Amino acid sequence: MPDIPRPPVTDWSTDFDHTHPDYAARAPEIWDELREQCPVAHTDRFGGAWFPTRHEDISTIAKDTENFTSRDVVVKDVRGDVPAPMGYAPPITSDPPFHKIARGVLLEFFAPKAIAAWEGVARETCRELIAEIKERLAEDPGAVADAATEYAQHIPVRIIADMLGLPREDGDRFRVFIHRVLSEPGQNTVEFEDSLEYYLDEKIAERRQNLGDDLISYLCQADVDGMPLQDEHVRGTIALLIIAGIDTTWSGIGASLWHLAQHPEQRRRWTDDPEVRPFALEEFLRFYAPVTMARLVAKDVEIGGCPMKPEDWTLLSFPAANRDPEAFDDAGSFIIDRQRNRHTAFGLGIHRCVGSNLARLEMKVGIEEWMEAFPDFALNDPDSVTWSTGQVRGPRTLPVVFPS
Ligand code: HEM
């Protein structure tokens, strides 16, 4: 679906627009320039928004739930109107004290041991996708494969569908729902019958009639102090898992493969030295952190010398924090065996990613299976790689070739 054209940005420090295609292409350069220049950029777009670029400021905001609310976390012209403390997608849109309850409901399902049990499904999923690519290449040797659209994008969709007990074939619908929320926030109104809410209401009603051992059934039976979760809570949390769990990991796997496609020496290191792989994974997460979150200012507050007013947005660019030279040695270099790496890819403070064990598993398996099948690959044409716009950043088309 076509993206709505955005007016050009002439000065990123006073008129930034993270939904502009120019931002997608050169975001890391823009963060570095702004960090030197401001370091907190501002725009009148979206009804007023701030963009801190230093690790210290981003960390301060992420940990300050008094002056900043998570009532809405995706920047757009309108502000979300579902009031705190729950918000429309708990726990990410919840504030304390309700946040702890909404997060607590999910912890058991996403705990390390529970997630480790999904490794077999993850590997099987990756192998199926690779087999399809290989089959196509066998018929047309030398053809181009798209590591994003034929591989990375399907991995998290299929796994979260299995976890939720939803048909894998609904994956295309999930991607349409997600695109509306993350890449075109507030730009599209759709008939209720075409909305994620409608889709989920139907699935939840079906599940209540016929409970299973999937995550929707689990949420339908969860309780808080003996009271079942409200329907809006169950629906909002499932919507969050679909939105938070798919583009993010797809971006993480895609960016890692984009990097490896361009660095044959690091591909060799990765293949020859399995001990480097856990370090490489964390460095992919630091260097190509996909997720920028947002907060609404709740009370007058000053950050980095900037006076923030209630209902202003502030973006939390965890990716920019990860490239701050005050927080990381040689922050602008990808160091495959970086030892000290307290990156912020999964956020900071009470909203730190609940799905981080799953995200790491999918990235690890996604990269391992690809590298096992295709130890040698290169970008077909660097200019034909496209990147997403908005708050989740990663390659959306990634055409690669395989030297014979
Ligand atoms: C590489 C992949 C991923 C990255 C980089 C990522 C990043 C993040 C970040 C930065 C936050 C903090 C949001 C904030 O401060 O407002 C977050 C929260 C969250 N993520 Fe992830 N995420 C990823 C994958 C996943 C997956 C696979 C799931 C589950 C299916 C998931 C579920 C969540 C949930 C439920 C929250 C809200 C936690 C809370 O509010 O307490 N994420 N994620």
Residues whose N, C-alpha, C, O or C-beta is under 5 A from the ligand:
A	BS01	HEM	P91 I92 R103 L241 A244 G245 T248 T249 G252 P290 V291 M293 T344 A345 F346 G347 L348 I350 H351 R352 C353 V354 G355 L358 A359
